[in-house]
Amino acid sequence: MRFTVDHEPVFAATGGKPFDPALPAVVFIHGAGMDHTVWALQTRWFAHHGRAVLAVDLPGHGASGGAPLRTVEAMADWTLRLLDAAGLREAALVGHSMGGLVALRCALQAPERVRAIGLVGTAGAAPVSADLLGAAEANQRRAVDMVALWSMGARAAMGGSPMPGLWMLGDGTALLERAAPGVLHADLAACDAYRDGLADAARVRCPAILALGERDMMTPAKAGRALGAGIPGATTVVVPKAGHMLMAEAPDAVLDALKTVM
């Protein structure tokens, strides 16, 4: 489905069902250098169980136009404008990694519009190594390789896909390779600059669920648990053996967690 936000085209997948803004809405927000496809296994369930689903491509990502936004706060402002474009008064927001930070900020900036938040592979801060930032800024292939490898748990890196015939590490690499030059660096720099998650957490007033990967090397489960402990009433689920891309590594566990609040 296509919208226009800030005079630029925006693409959002709807989970295989026509989008109906009269239904309770769930908006999915991807992580750094990625696009809506990371949510394929979760969006379909919600779309076929009474939810209006939008899995968005952020500006400059996937099939959306414009330039990538440079701060988490700007991405949150943009997400709220997307809700306007979609005719949604409120929505539950689900975000992965950088997208989780965006969902968190939206819950603070417009609490009346955020019904619930789901934070997948998210921590209160997401510092990025200088080596990775430098490689991404230079558009070096090794930046893609580092993110792809660090995003997978050990089992997923060697195979282990829940769907026979798929190689998750190869799929993750291909996804990052599709990003336009400069997109991965812009996203990683935005994550690195955002350090307010733990302070922001205490001000969240909507229901929240965190789904974390036990073997996550990008946003370690310890940091995610600290974020969850800071959000009043939040529930935290740690998925055994999963890495940063737990939506693909353990799709059923992530879905079961999200269903409790979405």
MOZI-V16577 format. One record per residue. RES is the residue in three letters. SS is DSSP state (H for helix, E for strand, C for the rest). BURIAL is b if it has 16 or more other C-alpha atoms within 10 Angstrom, else e. Layout:
RES;SS;BURIAL, RES;SS;BURIAL
This chain:
MET;C;e, ARG;E;e, PHE;E;e, THR;E;e, VAL;E;b, ASP;C;e, HIS;C;e, GLU;E;e, PRO;E;e, VAL;E;b, PHE;E;b, ALA;E;b, ALA;E;b, THR;C;b, GLY;C;b, GLY;C;e, LYS;C;b, PRO;C;e, PHE;C;b, ASP;C;b, PRO;C;b, ALA;C;e, LEU;C;e, PRO;E;b, ALA;E;b, VAL;E;b, VAL;E;b, PHE;E;b, ILE;E;b, HIS;C;b, GLY;C;b, ALA;C;b, GLY;C;b, MET;C;b, ASP;C;b, HIS;H;b, THR;H;b, VAL;H;b, TRP;H;b, ALA;H;b, LEU;H;b, GLN;H;b, THR;H;b, ARG;H;b, TRP;H;b, PHE;H;b, ALA;H;b, HIS;C;e, HIS;C;e, GLY;C;e, ARG;E;b, ALA;E;b, VAL;E;b, LEU;E;b, ALA;E;b, VAL;E;b, ASP;C;b, LEU;C;b, PRO;C;b, GLY;C;b, HIS;C;b, GLY;C;b, ALA;C;b, SER;C;b, GLY;C;b, GLY;C;b, ALA;C;e, PRO;C;b, LEU;C;b, ARG;C;b, THR;C;b, VAL;H;b, GLU;H;b, ALA;H;e, MET;H;b, ALA;H;b, ASP;H;e, TRP;H;b, THR;H;b, LEU;H;b, ARG;H;b, LEU;H;b, LEU;H;b, ASP;H;e, ALA;H;e, ALA;C;b, GLY;C;e, LEU;C;b, ARG;C;e, GLU;C;b, ALA;E;b, ALA;E;b, LEU;E;b, VAL;E;b, GLY;E;b, HIS;E;b, SER;C;b, MET;H;b, GLY;H;b, GLY;H;b, LEU;H;b, VAL;H;b, ALA;H;b, LEU;H;b, ARG;H;b, CYS;H;b, ALA;H;b, LEU;H;b, GLN;H;b, ALA;C;e, PRO;H;b, GLU;H;e, ARG;H;b, VAL;E;b, ARG;E;b, ALA;E;b, ILE;E;b, GLY;E;b, LEU;E;b, VAL;E;b, GLY;C;b, THR;C;b, ALA;C;b, GLY;C;b, ALA;C;b, ALA;C;b, PRO;C;b, VAL;C;b, SER;C;e, ALA;H;e, ASP;H;e, LEU;H;b, LEU;H;b, GLY;H;e, ALA;H;b, ALA;H;b, GLU;H;b, ALA;C;e, ASN;C;b, GLN;C;e, ARG;H;e, ARG;H;e, ALA;H;b, VAL;H;b, ASP;H;b, MET;H;e, VAL;H;b, ALA;H;b, LEU;H;b, TRP;H;b, SER;C;b, MET;C;b, GLY;C;b, ALA;H;b, ARG;H;e, ALA;H;b, ALA;H;b, MET;H;e, GLY;C;b, GLY;C;b, SER;C;b, PRO;C;e, MET;C;e, PRO;C;e, GLY;C;e, LEU;C;e, TRP;C;b, MET;H;b, LEU;H;b, GLY;H;e, ASP;H;e, GLY;H;b, THR;H;b, ALA;H;e, LEU;H;b, LEU;H;b, GLU;H;b, ARG;C;e, ALA;C;b, ALA;C;e, PRO;C;e, GLY;C;b, VAL;H;b, LEU;H;b, HIS;H;b, ALA;H;b, ASP;H;b, LEU;H;b, ALA;H;b, ALA;H;b, CYS;H;b, ASP;H;b, ALA;H;b, TYR;C;b, ARG;C;b, ASP;C;e, GLY;H;b, LEU;H;b, ALA;H;e, ASP;H;b, ALA;H;b, ALA;C;e, ARG;C;e, VAL;C;b, ARG;C;b, CYS;C;b, PRO;E;b, ALA;E;b, ILE;E;b, LEU;E;b, ALA;E;b, LEU;E;b, GLY;E;b, GLU;C;b, ARG;C;b, ASP;C;b, MET;C;b, MET;C;b, THR;C;b, PRO;C;b, ALA;H;b, LYS;H;e, ALA;H;b, GLY;H;b, ARG;H;b, ALA;H;e, LEU;H;b, GLY;H;b, ALA;H;b, GLY;H;b, ILE;C;b, PRO;C;e, GLY;C;e, ALA;C;b, THR;E;b, THR;E;b, VAL;E;b, VAL;E;b, VAL;E;b, PRO;C;e, LYS;C;b, ALA;C;b, GLY;C;b, HIS;C;b, MET;C;b, LEU;H;b, MET;H;b, ALA;H;b, GLU;H;b, ALA;C;b, PRO;H;b, ASP;H;e, ALA;H;b, VAL;H;b, LEU;H;b, ASP;H;e, ALA;H;b, LEU;H;b, LYS;H;e, THR;C;e, VAL;C;b, MET;C;b
